[in-house]
Amino acid sequence: MQSIKEIREQFPILGTSVNGKPLVYLDNAASAQRPQSVTGKWLSLVEEANANIHRGLHRLSNEATREYEDTREAVRAFINAESAREIIFTSGATASVNLVAFSFGEAFVREGDEVIVSASEHHSNIVPWQMMCLRRRASLKVLDIDKNGLLQPEALGKLISQKTKIIAISQCSNVLGLKNDIKSLVQTAHKKGVPVLVDGAQGIVHSAVDVRDLDCDFYVFSGHKMYAATGTGVLYGKLKWLQEMPPYMGGGEMIQSVSFENTVYAQSPAKFEAGTQNFNSVPTLVPAMEFLRSARESALVEREQESIVEFMLEQLRADCRIRLYGDTGRREDKIPLFSIAVDGAHHEDLALILDKMGIATRSGQMCAEPLMDRLGVTGLLRISFAPYNTLEEAEYFIKSLRRAIEMLI
Amino acid sequence: MMSLEERKAAVVEEFSMYDEWLDKYEYLIELGKSLEEFPESEKTEDNLIKGCQSRVWLSSTVEDGKLFFRADSDAIITKGIISLLTGVYSGATPAEISADDFGFVEEIGLKENLSPTRAGGLAAMIETIKKTARENL
């Protein structure tokens, strides 16, 4: 079994310094670091198998195509989709949501219809739906969070009407760091015949995902938050929907035949993958999923993460100057992500001082302005952990946070 | 009263006394805390500087042909930075400000020690001071 130290050695960036201090990277929810297996994969594809995919008949093209399509199968298996045709590669979760909002909207949403999103969504799971509603003359309804910050199936059931065409919710809010009960939420929606898109950008990083068990209609996530190369993303969609949806973009390789009179589109997934794909980067999802899987199976990582979460919850709850958001009191609801406000100290000041102490955190609205308004804050400070983080780093963070607060108040 | 050039030189000298950036932040925090109170009535949409992560307000008055600035922010380091700027440029004429290159900001290393997001905010503050000067020429 690999020790945490051995895991850290796979991430050269973790051994660097910032502002003369050893880097303590606690902004993993924004983008995680990449292991050498991921960068190595990218480099070997560029250096040894670089050619456009699905086109050439030469060896390099075949090799690149095989890597790309093997990744599709690996992603299918990773989230337990029924068919590889249900896996579409995009540039990230945002692109995946935009694709569904456009194509599903074109096919199924009419004037007067309704779309439901939740109050805790990232802008990427709000704005594409607003744009679609404007285009289709539909209206956007908002499912509120409960007092703990979770989404409740009963509340969703009440919000669904005859006109509801689709529901878009996140598995884990990027601010609150709480796991929603997606399975129950989907069941509630399906009882009323409404499909559900799940934003899994944070969710897939912190839990094993089985889309058939969740029974969601669409599931989206980004590669860069799960240790793969940036510019990679996945859209899972049930084939029954993908077949009925028109393409989002037109271009090369998404067609069966093209003439000036009539163009016939290809089947999914090609229908949704117009233009040259990110064939050097998409295959990095394979070593990234491998890293995620091995981290999940490691008892050492689990123990370290448990101590980090316990320590953070205990320390943040105990300090009366600190308000912790997304705390239900139940450990099992929480991913290792903590958003806080400090009375009398601005989140921006805290992040700036922590940076000088070598600690990377996130401050501000975190692309969730409606949630910030709902919580009554202008922004928060977010600290998010990955399997390569240690309890020692969490302790250093708390010590540094105290020092920063003392400087500011 | 010191001239604009003397005020700039004083800030550069003060800043060079601190080697560590944490100490410079401490100095900015003190500056921010000692900034005279900004009237709530002036915290208007018009006085809000766009392009900062935190909220920054800036208002100005003209006395004897000289500009005087007042500012506030909900973030204390930002407040320190804006108070540093208003301290230097208050009392200067619109013509002096318009002719100034704001080079002392680079000299004290403020720009490279702020993230691009915050440096954007700093640029917005400087732009607002320049714009106020232009409007009063």
Interface residues (C-beta under 8 A of the other chain):
Chain A: N19 A345 H346 E348 D349 L352 I353 D355 K356 M357 S363 G364 T378 G379 M407 L408
Chain B: W21 L22 Y25 E26 I29 Q53 S54 R55 D74 A75 I76 I77 T78 L114 S115 R118
